Amino acid sequence: QGQLRESGGALVQPGESLRLSCVTSGFNFGAFPMNWYRQAPGKQRELIASIAINEATTYRDPAKDRFAISRDNAAKKLYLQMNNLTPDDTGVYYCNARQGPYDYWGQGTQVTVRS
């Protein structure tokens, strides 16, 4: 059973940066595409960034040009570098591993952006 644990969330001011981390265990990390999701207050969870097994990356509109997803297969870790944060980036950020019938989630880490 895969286990994921996010960290790095914090209360920051607009314009600041954060780096989220996701530590994983219990599955073959290098064989899984990985994702970051965000759930803003009162909204559905949404996909914001993905990284494939070959490290190709894709971003949805909230993350384009400001966020960078990366992975360290040796350490079995996933990262999300977030720059120039705005209040709209506030929410709980979740790490996800999905491959075939396997779908693993972390418990989330809170990011709050306000003056």
Secondary structure, DSSP 8 states (H G I E B T S, - for coil): --EEEEE---EE-TT--EEEEEEEESS-GGGS-EEEEEE-TTS-EEEEEEE-TT--EEE-TTTTTTEEEEEETTTTEEEEEE-S--GGG-EEEEEEEEETTEEEE---EEEEE--
